[in-house]
């Protein structure tokens, strides 16, 4: 089985794909659009995309792609983002004159850089795995990258320091995508499920959001996520993203969604899937893939 | 008066600062943290920060900084993000061999690049204004940047094409920051106000979010934004960001916030301010600053 992800080999998205599908072969794609097309076009059986980060928020363009494609969410994973300092074997910390990484990663590791590498120049790069690739191929020595742990293995670099980010609460939530299956055939197993939906409200209906949430609250269905997204240029018009506890194979969830359809101008069920694991390399046993 | 912003001169944040404070001198800062510190430290009277983008979501780290600092939101602006292709005078489209920009901007202009610049190599750069600066200083010719319109003026570049992004709904919402003033002294003028708050709920209280929203719905106060942010590692614990119509100088809003305090584990009012303008360079009269 193949799993499409966006980015360079060694990117966090590839790690997410491998954790979610340990038996599958990850396929790098140039853009998120290509990840979706490789699933709808039967090129890969699954796609894995980042949907939100605990520091940088929801990836709205991926919600747009979810709404535009005939595709379903089939799983999720919360991946702890840990940054490592890596360089070519033989390069020691005192030899480093340049540190390459994505600007966000450089920012998150600012305290470490100030304390240990104040003599080195931070150099912004396209992405973290891309920075590791550049360091591996650089003609001069003295370059290091801040990148995911397993980018080091990928590009033959040596890890000099691990977990060098200042902010501890850095997680990215990934979604697995597949072609839709019929709602009635959803497996009612004993795991906890959640259902992701996107809906729009008729404008100028006072308290419409409150009514929308009542369809869940009155049925005692817990919400895992709620987010409004203003449609700029259409004052008062919003899209809402909502994750509700339960599978749409359950009658209560079905009735709540039917009720919401009476209120919403547009409703799209993006998928029902088991509540995902939180994955942190540091708390995995030795020998686990990541 | 001075206004702090994060980024290179010519960045969209500088444009936002100039539109919101036409008489003030914008001060570039190395990080968002420095923008906040320059306001709390009385170095600048105001700061301007991006808080959400219509394609890329909320900037959670700026919400964290808002909660951590004794600072108030005093205004907002929705800025239409338009990308321009620019190069040194004398360089024509057919001469271009490299196009520098932030990866997000390169992605948004992919269709244009494919149609008009398929012979040129896209080169990712730190930020859009930084790309313009690099092009202005490059030793070889044949380089172009995708950057905000007024970065061209700043770095002596010539605009070859304007509004080259594919996705029309690209807006960034900026907030203006200032030291807090006493709530009672808020000017009750005739403009429409909104109030931004952040709150946390006691975990394991069923329907707590629904009750929280009831304090506004039952008083017929409209919501402009609602967003949950899971605290990963604390299952079931969430932070909520909410914008409600009205100023906290109004008794109804005050009562709603008092009521919310009974339900929430933590409540922070981030500011009351006039509802911001939507600014689009293309619909401004000639001669306007931007």
Interface residues (C-beta under 8 A of the other chain):
Chain A: X31 X52 X53 X54 X55 X56 X57 X58 X59 X60 X61 X64 X78 X103 X107 X110 X124 X125 X126 X127 X167 X169 X171 X206 X207 X209 X210 X213 X214 X216 X217 X220 X222 X223 X224 X225 X226 X227 X228 X229 X230 X231 X232 X233 X278
Chain B: X31 X52 X53 X54 X55 X56 X57 X58 X59 X60 X61 X64 X78 X103 X107 X110 X124 X125 X126 X127 X130 X169 X171 X206 X207 X209 X210 X213 X214 X216 X217 X220 X222 X223 X224 X225 X226 X227 X228 X229 X230 X231 X232 X233 X278
